[in-house]
Amino acid sequence: MEKRSGRLQSRPSAVAGRNLARHPARRAFPPPLAGVWMQACRAPAAEAICTLLLSLAGIGSLLLAFATVWLRLQNWPAFEAWVQRLGGG
């Protein structure tokens, strides 16, 4: 136990720690890569569902593009005929 300024201090670190407290004007920054999903979690349910659907649609379109290129590289005649039918050709 340490004696400071005439009082008995049970925890000297508590006094020293007060100077290290964060100033209220300082903002806490959010963790990286949290932006859209953090906002969606605080948002109303409809907005969160729309964010989820748009994210899944974007991922799905990327997977479809990758699969299309990969299947064309396989040079499968059945796939090429299906792509031509989809294109109206």
C-alpha positions in Angstrom: 0.0 0.0 0.0 1.2 3.4 -0.9 0.6 6.7 0.8 0.0 9.7 -1.4 -1.1 13.2 -0.4 -1.9 12.1 3.1 -4.5 9.5 2.0 -4.0 5.8 2.0 -4.4 4.5 -1.6 -5.4 0.8 -1.9 -4.8 0.9 -5.7 -2.2 3.3 -6.8 -2.8 2.3 -10.5 -6.4 3.6 -10.3 -5.1 7.1 -9.7 -2.5 6.8 -12.5 -5.1 5.3 -14.8 -7.3 8.4 -14.7 -4.9 10.4 -16.8 -5.0 7.7 -19.5 -8.8 7.8 -19.9 -10.0 8.6 -23.4 -11.1 12.1 -24.1 -14.8 12.3 -24.9 -14.1 14.2 -28.1 -12.1 11.2 -29.5 -14.2 8.9 -31.7 -13.9 5.2 -31.7 -13.3 4.0 -35.2 -15.2 0.9 -36.4 -13.3 -2.2 -37.3 -12.2 -2.5 -40.9 -14.5 -4.1 -43.5 -17.5 -3.6 -41.2 -19.2 -0.7 -42.9 -22.2 -2.1 -44.8 -22.9 -5.1 -42.6 -22.7 -3.0 -39.4 -25.2 -0.5 -40.8 -27.4 -3.3 -42.0 -27.5 -4.8 -38.5 -28.7 -1.5 -37.0 -31.1 -0.9 -39.9 -34.8 -1.8 -40.0 -35.5 -5.4 -41.1 -36.6 -4.5 -44.6 -33.3 -2.7 -45.3 -31.3 -5.5 -43.8 -33.1 -8.0 -46.0 -32.5 -5.9 -49.1 -28.8 -5.7 -48.3 -28.7 -9.4 -47.9 -30.5 -10.1 -51.2 -28.4 -7.6 -53.1 -25.2 -9.2 -51.7 -26.4 -12.7 -52.6 -27.4 -11.6 -56.1 -24.0 -10.0 -56.6 -22.2 -13.2 -55.5 -24.5 -15.3 -57.7 -23.8 -13.2 -60.7 -20.0 -13.6 -60.2 -20.4 -17.3 -59.8 -22.5 -17.5 -62.9 -20.0 -15.5 -65.0 -17.2 -17.7 -63.7 -19.1 -20.9 -64.4 -20.0 -19.7 -67.9 -16.4 -19.0 -68.8 -15.2 -22.2 -67.3 -17.8 -24.3 -69.1 -17.0 -22.6 -72.4 -13.4 -23.4 -71.9 -14.4 -27.1 -71.6 -15.8 -26.8 -75.1 -18.8 -29.0 -74.5 -21.1 -29.0 -77.5 -24.3 -29.5 -75.4 -23.4 -26.4 -73.3 -22.6 -24.3 -76.4 -26.0 -25.3 -77.9 -27.8 -24.3 -74.6 -26.0 -20.9 -74.6 -27.1 -20.3 -78.2 -30.7 -21.3 -77.3 -30.7 -18.8 -74.4 -29.3 -16.1 -76.7 -32.1 -16.7 -79.1 -29.8 -17.8 -81.9 
